[in-house]
Amino acid sequence: MRVLVPPPLHSYTGGVTRVEAEGATLAELLVDLDARYPGIRFRMIDEQDRVRPHIRLFVNAVLSPAMEQPLHASDEVQIICALSGG
C-alpha cells in the first residue's frame, strides 16, 4: 500500500515522498517500512511501542485510533509530524 512520508523523515527514504509497504495492521506496516527504510520506525514509535506524541498516523485520511487497525492493500497511510520550535 502507499505510505505518504513527511519531510522530517525523508532522510530515511532517500528523499522520496511516497513509498510502498505491506502489513495486515498498522503495526505490521511500520515493521515492514522499517525493514525497507532502517531506522524510520524508531522516529515514530517509542521504546514502549507507543506512537510518539508528535506523530499522527492516518489511514485513508482518517486518524487511526490504534496500531492494531486492520489495513487493506488499497489503503493509503499518511504519516504526519507535528511542528515545534520557538
N, CA, C and O atoms as a GROMACS GRO file, in nm:
protein
  344
    1MET      N    1   0.083  -0.118   0.000
    1MET     CA    2   0.000   0.000   0.000
    1MET      C    3   0.088   0.124   0.000
    1MET      O    4   0.207   0.118   0.031
    2ARG      N    5   0.029   0.233  -0.034
    2ARG     CA    6   0.104   0.358  -0.043
    2ARG      C    7   0.114   0.423   0.095
    2ARG      O    8   0.018   0.428   0.171
    3VAL      N    9   0.233   0.472   0.126
    3VAL     CA   10   0.260   0.542   0.251
    3VAL      C   11   0.316   0.679   0.215
    3VAL      O   12   0.415   0.690   0.143
    4LEU      N   13   0.252   0.785   0.266
    4LEU     CA   14   0.299   0.921   0.243
    4LEU      C   15   0.389   0.961   0.360
    4LEU      O   16   0.347   0.960   0.475
    5VAL      N   17   0.512   0.995   0.326
    5VAL     CA   18   0.615   1.022   0.427
    5VAL      C   19   0.637   1.173   0.436
    5VAL      O   20   0.658   1.239   0.334
    6PRO      N   21   0.634   1.230   0.558
    6PRO     CA   22   0.654   1.374   0.573
    6PRO      C   23   0.802   1.413   0.557
    6PRO      O   24   0.890   1.329   0.575
    7PRO      N   25   0.828   1.538   0.524
    7PRO     CA   26   0.965   1.585   0.504
    7PRO      C   27   1.063   1.552   0.617
    7PRO      O   28   1.178   1.521   0.587
    8PRO      N   29   1.024   1.559   0.746
    8PRO     CA   30   1.123   1.526   0.850
    8PRO      C   31   1.175   1.382   0.844
    8PRO      O   32   1.278   1.352   0.905
    9LEU      N   33   1.106   1.293   0.772
    9LEU     CA   34   1.150   1.154   0.762
    9LEU      C   35   1.208   1.120   0.625
    9LEU      O   36   1.243   1.005   0.600
   10HIS      N   37   1.220   1.217   0.539
   10HIS     CA   38   1.272   1.192   0.404
   10HIS      C   39   1.417   1.143   0.404
   10HIS      O   40   1.459   1.077   0.310
   11SER      N   41   1.492   1.173   0.507
   11SER     CA   42   1.631   1.125   0.512
   11SER      C   43   1.636   0.972   0.516
   11SER      O   44   1.735   0.913   0.474
   12TYR      N   45   1.530   0.909   0.566
   12TYR     CA   46   1.525   0.762   0.570
   12TYR      C   47   1.485   0.702   0.437
   12TYR      O   48   1.523   0.589   0.405
   13THR      N   49   1.407   0.777   0.359
   13THR     CA   50   1.355   0.724   0.232
   13THR      C   51   1.432   0.777   0.111
   13THR      O   52   1.389   0.759  -0.003
   14GLY      N   53   1.545   0.841   0.136
   14GLY     CA   54   1.623   0.895   0.026
   14GLY      C   55   1.553   1.011  -0.044
   14GLY      O   56   1.574   1.034  -0.163
   15GLY      N   57   1.471   1.084   0.031
   15GLY     CA   58   1.401   1.200  -0.024
   15GLY      C   59   1.269   1.168  -0.091
   15GLY      O   60   1.202   1.257  -0.142
   16VAL      N   61   1.232   1.042  -0.091
   16VAL     CA   62   1.108   1.000  -0.157
   16VAL      C   63   0.989   1.032  -0.066
   16VAL      O   64   0.992   1.004   0.053
   17THR      N   65   0.885   1.090  -0.125
   17THR     CA   66   0.765   1.130  -0.051
   17THR      C   67   0.664   1.018  -0.037
   17THR      O   68   0.598   1.006   0.066
   18ARG      N   69   0.652   0.935  -0.140
   18ARG     CA   70   0.556   0.824  -0.139
   18ARG      C   71   0.633   0.693  -0.154
   18ARG      O   72   0.712   0.676  -0.246
   19VAL      N   73   0.608   0.601  -0.060
   19VAL     CA   74   0.675   0.472  -0.065
   19VAL      C   75   0.569   0.362  -0.054
   19VAL      O   76   0.452   0.389  -0.025
   20GLU      N   77   0.611   0.240  -0.078
   20GLU     CA   78   0.522   0.124  -0.066
   20GLU      C   79   0.565   0.041   0.055
   20GLU      O   80   0.684   0.030   0.085
   21ALA      N   81   0.467  -0.017   0.123
   21ALA     CA   82   0.493  -0.107   0.235
   21ALA      C   83   0.373  -0.200   0.247
   21ALA      O   84   0.268  -0.175   0.189
   22GLU      N   85   0.391  -0.307   0.324
   22GLU     CA   86   0.285  -0.407   0.340
   22GLU      C   87   0.262  -0.435   0.487
   22GLU      O   88   0.351  -0.417   0.570
   23GLY      N   89   0.141  -0.480   0.518
   23GLY     CA   90   0.108  -0.520   0.654
   23GLY      C   91  -0.041  -0.536   0.670
   23GLY      O   92  -0.118  -0.462   0.609
   24ALA      N   93  -0.082  -0.631   0.752
   24ALA     CA   94  -0.224  -0.654   0.777
   24ALA      C   95  -0.279  -0.554   0.878
   24ALA      O   96  -0.400  -0.530   0.884
   25THR      N   97  -0.188  -0.494   0.958
   25THR     CA   98  -0.226  -0.392   1.055
   25THR      C   99  -0.127  -0.276   1.043
   25THR      O  100  -0.024  -0.287   0.977
   26LEU      N  101  -0.161  -0.166   1.107
   26LEU     CA  102  -0.072  -0.051   1.107
   26LEU      C  103   0.063  -0.087   1.171
   26LEU      O  104   0.167  -0.043   1.123
   27ALA      N  105   0.061  -0.165   1.278
   27ALA     CA  106   0.184  -0.207   1.345
   27ALA      C  107   0.272  -0.288   1.249
   27ALA      O  108   0.393  -0.265   1.243
   28GLU      N  109   0.213  -0.381   1.176
   28GLU     CA  110   0.289  -0.462   1.080
   28GLU      C  111   0.343  -0.377   0.965
   28GLU      O  112   0.453  -0.399   0.916
   29LEU      N  113   0.264  -0.279   0.924
   29LEU     CA  114   0.308  -0.189   0.818
   29LEU      C  115   0.435  -0.115   0.860
   29LEU      O  116   0.528  -0.101   0.781
   30LEU      N  117   0.439  -0.066   0.984
   30LEU     CA  118   0.556   0.008   1.031
   30LEU      C  119   0.678  -0.083   1.044
   30LEU      O  120   0.790  -0.037   1.023
   31VAL      N  121   0.659  -0.209   1.078
   31VAL     CA  122   0.770  -0.304   1.082
   31VAL      C  123   0.826  -0.324   0.941
   31VAL      O  124   0.947  -0.325   0.921
   32ASP      N  125   0.736  -0.341   0.843
   32ASP     CA  126   0.779  -0.358   0.705
   32ASP      C  127   0.847  -0.231   0.653
   32ASP      O  128   0.947  -0.238   0.583
   33LEU      N  129   0.792  -0.117   0.688
   33LEU     CA  130   0.852   0.010   0.648
   33LEU      C  131   0.994   0.022   0.703
   33LEU      O  132   1.084   0.069   0.634
   34ASP      N  133   1.013  -0.022   0.827
   34ASP     CA  134   1.145  -0.016   0.889
   34ASP      C  135   1.242  -0.116   0.823
   34ASP      O  136   1.362  -0.089   0.816
   35ALA      N  137   1.191  -0.229   0.776
   35ALA     CA  138   1.277  -0.325   0.705
   35ALA      C  139   1.325  -0.265   0.573
   35ALA      O  140   1.438  -0.290   0.529
   36ARG      N  141   1.240  -0.186   0.510
   36ARG     CA  142   1.275  -0.123   0.383
   36ARG      C  143   1.358   0.003   0.402
   36ARG      O  144   1.445   0.034   0.321
   37TYR      N  145   1.332   0.076   0.511
   37TYR     CA  146   1.399   0.202   0.540
   37TYR      C  147   1.444   0.200   0.686
   37TYR      O  148   1.378   0.259   0.772
   38PRO      N  149   1.556   0.134   0.715
   38PRO     CA  150   1.601   0.114   0.853
   38PRO      C  151   1.607   0.243   0.935
   38PRO      O  152   1.661   0.345   0.892
   39GLY      N  153   1.550   0.233   1.055
   39GLY     CA  154   1.553   0.345   1.149
   39GLY      C  155   1.428   0.430   1.148
   39GLY      O  156   1.406   0.506   1.242
   40ILE      N  157   1.347   0.420   1.045
   40ILE     CA  158   1.230   0.509   1.034
   40ILE      C  159   1.127   0.481   1.143
   40ILE      O  160   1.064   0.574   1.193
   41ARG      N  161   1.108   0.354   1.180
   41ARG     CA  162   1.008   0.320   1.280
   41ARG      C  163   1.040   0.384   1.415
   41ARG      O  164   0.949   0.430   1.484
   42PHE      N  165   1.166   0.386   1.453
   42PHE     CA  166   1.206   0.442   1.582
   42PHE      C  167   1.173   0.591   1.591
   42PHE      O  168   1.153   0.643   1.701
   43ARG      N  169   1.168   0.659   1.479
   43ARG     CA  170   1.132   0.802   1.478
   43ARG      C  171   0.983   0.822   1.504
   43ARG      O  172   0.940   0.933   1.536
   44MET      N  173   0.903   0.714   1.489
   44MET     CA  174   0.758   0.724   1.507
   44MET      C  175   0.707   0.650   1.630
   44MET      O  176   0.607   0.689   1.689
   45ILE      N  177   0.778   0.543   1.669
   45ILE     CA  178   0.734   0.456   1.779
   45ILE      C  179   0.841   0.455   1.888
   45ILE      O  180   0.959   0.440   1.859
   46ASP      N  181   0.798   0.472   2.014
   46ASP     CA  182   0.896   0.477   2.122
   46ASP      C  183   0.932   0.337   2.174
   46ASP      O  184   0.888   0.237   2.118
   47GLU      N  185   1.011   0.332   2.280
   47GLU     CA  186   1.061   0.206   2.335
   47GLU      C  187   0.951   0.122   2.398
   47GLU      O  188   0.970   0.003   2.420
   48GLN      N  189   0.837   0.181   2.428
   48GLN     CA  190   0.723   0.109   2.484
   48GLN      C  191   0.621   0.072   2.376
   48GLN      O  192   0.508   0.034   2.407
   49ASP      N  193   0.662   0.081   2.250
   49ASP     CA  194   0.576   0.050   2.135
   49ASP      C  195   0.453   0.140   2.126
   49ASP      O  196   0.346   0.097   2.083
   50ARG      N  197   0.469   0.265   2.167
   50ARG     CA  198   0.362   0.364   2.155
   50ARG      C  199   0.401   0.467   2.050
   50ARG      O  200   0.518   0.497   2.030
   51VAL      N  201   0.300   0.520   1.983
   51VAL     CA  202   0.325   0.625   1.885
   51VAL      C  203   0.378   0.747   1.959
   51VAL      O  204   0.321   0.789   2.060
   52ARG      N  205   0.486   0.804   1.909
   52ARG     CA  206   0.544   0.922   1.974
   52ARG      C  207   0.444   1.038   1.972
   52ARG      O  208   0.363   1.048   1.880
   53PRO      N  209   0.449   1.126   2.073
   53PRO     CA  210   0.348   1.233   2.085
   53PRO      C  211   0.339   1.327   1.964
   53PRO      O  212   0.232   1.383   1.938
   54HIS      N  213   0.446   1.345   1.891
   54HIS     CA  214   0.444   1.439   1.779
   54HIS      C  215   0.406   1.374   1.646
   54HIS      O  216   0.411   1.439   1.541
   55ILE      N  217   0.368   1.246   1.650
   55ILE     CA  218   0.334   1.172   1.528
   55ILE      C  219   0.184   1.140   1.526
   55ILE      O  220   0.126   1.102   1.628
   56ARG      N  221   0.124   1.155   1.410
   56ARG     CA  222  -0.014   1.111   1.388
   56ARG      C  223  -0.014   1.022   1.263
   56ARG      O  224   0.055   1.052   1.165
   57LEU      N  225  -0.089   0.914   1.268
   57LEU     CA  226  -0.100   0.821   1.156
   57LEU      C  227  -0.244   0.820   1.106
   57LEU      O  228  -0.337   0.797   1.182
   58PHE      N  229  -0.260   0.844   0.978
   58PHE     CA  230  -0.391   0.849   0.915
   58PHE      C  231  -0.402   0.735   0.815
   58PHE      O  232  -0.308   0.706   0.741
   59VAL      N  233  -0.518   0.672   0.812
   59VAL     CA  234  -0.548   0.569   0.713
   59VAL      C  235  -0.666   0.620   0.631
   59VAL      O  236  -0.775   0.643   0.684
   60ASN      N  237  -0.641   0.637   0.502
   60ASN     CA  238  -0.745   0.691   0.413
   60ASN      C  239  -0.801   0.823   0.467
   60ASN      O  240  -0.922   0.845   0.467
   61ALA      N  241  -0.711   0.910   0.512
   61ALA     CA  242  -0.743   1.045   0.560
   61ALA      C  243  -0.820   1.047   0.692
   61ALA      O  244  -0.877   1.150   0.729
   62VAL      N  245  -0.822   0.935   0.766
   62VAL     CA  246  -0.889   0.928   0.896
   62VAL      C  247  -0.784   0.893   1.001
   62VAL      O  248  -0.708   0.796   0.984
   63LEU      N  249  -0.779   0.971   1.109
   63LEU     CA  250  -0.683   0.946   1.216
   63LEU      C  251  -0.702   0.804   1.270
   63LEU      O  252  -0.813   0.764   1.304
   64SER      N  253  -0.594   0.729   1.276
   64SER     CA  254  -0.600   0.591   1.323
   64SER      C  255  -0.610   0.588   1.475
   64SER      O  256  -0.532   0.654   1.543
   65PRO      N  257  -0.706   0.512   1.529
   65PRO     CA  258  -0.721   0.505   1.673
   65PRO      C  259  -0.624   0.408   1.741
   65PRO      O  260  -0.598   0.420   1.861
   66ALA      N  261  -0.569   0.311   1.664
   66ALA     CA  262  -0.485   0.209   1.727
   66ALA      C  263  -0.390   0.147   1.626
   66ALA      O  264  -0.416   0.144   1.505
   67MET      N  265  -0.279   0.097   1.676
   67MET     CA  266  -0.180   0.030   1.591
   67MET      C  267  -0.234  -0.104   1.539
   67MET      O  268  -0.181  -0.158   1.442
   68GLU      N  269  -0.338  -0.158   1.602
   68GLU     CA  270  -0.397  -0.284   1.560
   68GLU      C  271  -0.498  -0.265   1.447
   68GLU      O  272  -0.561  -0.362   1.403
   69GLN      N  273  -0.514  -0.143   1.400
   69GLN     CA  274  -0.612  -0.116   1.294
   69GLN      C  275  -0.581  -0.202   1.172
   69GLN      O  276  -0.469  -0.203   1.123
   70PRO      N  277  -0.681  -0.275   1.123
   70PRO     CA  278  -0.660  -0.357   1.003
   70PRO      C  279  -0.638  -0.269   0.880
   70PRO      O  280  -0.695  -0.160   0.869
   71LEU      N  281  -0.556  -0.317   0.790
   71LEU     CA  282  -0.527  -0.246   0.666
   71LEU      C  283  -0.558  -0.336   0.546
   71LEU      O  284  -0.560  -0.458   0.557
   72HIS      N  285  -0.583  -0.270   0.433
   72HIS     CA  286  -0.606  -0.339   0.307
   72HIS      C  287  -0.506  -0.286   0.204
   72HIS      O  288  -0.457  -0.174   0.216
   73ALA      N  289  -0.477  -0.366   0.105
   73ALA     CA  290  -0.378  -0.328   0.004
   73ALA      C  291  -0.410  -0.197  -0.065
   73ALA      O  292  -0.320  -0.128  -0.111
   74SER      N  293  -0.538  -0.162  -0.073
   74SER     CA  294  -0.578  -0.038  -0.140
   74SER      C  295  -0.574   0.085  -0.050
   74SER      O  296  -0.598   0.197  -0.096
   75ASP      N  297  -0.544   0.067   0.079
   75ASP     CA  298  -0.540   0.180   0.173
   75ASP      C  299  -0.420   0.271   0.147
   75ASP      O  300  -0.320   0.231   0.089
   76GLU      N  301  -0.436   0.395   0.192
   76GLU     CA  302  -0.325   0.491   0.188
   76GLU      C  303  -0.299   0.535   0.331
   76GLU      O  304  -0.391   0.579   0.401
   77VAL      N  305  -0.175   0.524   0.375
   77VAL     CA  306  -0.136   0.564   0.510
   77VAL      C  307  -0.054   0.691   0.500
   77VAL      O  308   0.040   0.701   0.420
   78GLN      N  309  -0.091   0.789   0.581
   78GLN     CA  310  -0.018   0.915   0.583
   78GLN      C  311   0.040   0.937   0.722
   78GLN      O  312  -0.029   0.925   0.823
   79ILE      N  313   0.168   0.969   0.724
   79ILE     CA  314   0.239   0.998   0.849
   79ILE      C  315   0.247   1.149   0.862
   79ILE      O  316   0.293   1.216   0.770
   80ILE      N  317   0.203   1.203   0.973
   80ILE     CA  318   0.208   1.347   0.998
   80ILE      C  319   0.297   1.372   1.119
   80ILE      O  320   0.281   1.308   1.223
   81CYS      N  321   0.389   1.465   1.105
   81CYS     CA  322   0.476   1.506   1.215
   81CYS      C  323   0.435   1.647   1.258
   81CYS      O  324   0.424   1.738   1.175
   82ALA      N  325   0.413   1.664   1.387
   82ALA     CA  326   0.381   1.797   1.438
   82ALA      C  327   0.506   1.884   1.430
   82ALA      O  328   0.618   1.836   1.445
   83LEU      N  329   0.485   2.012   1.407
   83LEU     CA  330   0.594   2.108   1.405
   83LEU      C  331   0.610   2.166   1.544
   83LEU      O  332   0.512   2.186   1.616
   84SER      N  333   0.732   2.191   1.582
   84SER     CA  334   0.757   2.253   1.711
   84SER      C  335   0.879   2.344   1.700
   84SER      O  336   0.950   2.344   1.600
   85GLY      N  337   0.900   2.416   1.800
   85GLY     CA  338   1.015   2.506   1.799
   85GLY      C  339   0.981   2.638   1.865
   85GLY      O  340   0.873   2.655   1.921
   86GLY      N  341   1.072   2.728   1.856
   86GLY     CA  342   1.045   2.855   1.924
   86GLY      C  343   1.099   2.971   1.850
   86GLY      O  344   1.085   3.085   1.894
   0.00000   0.00000   0.00000
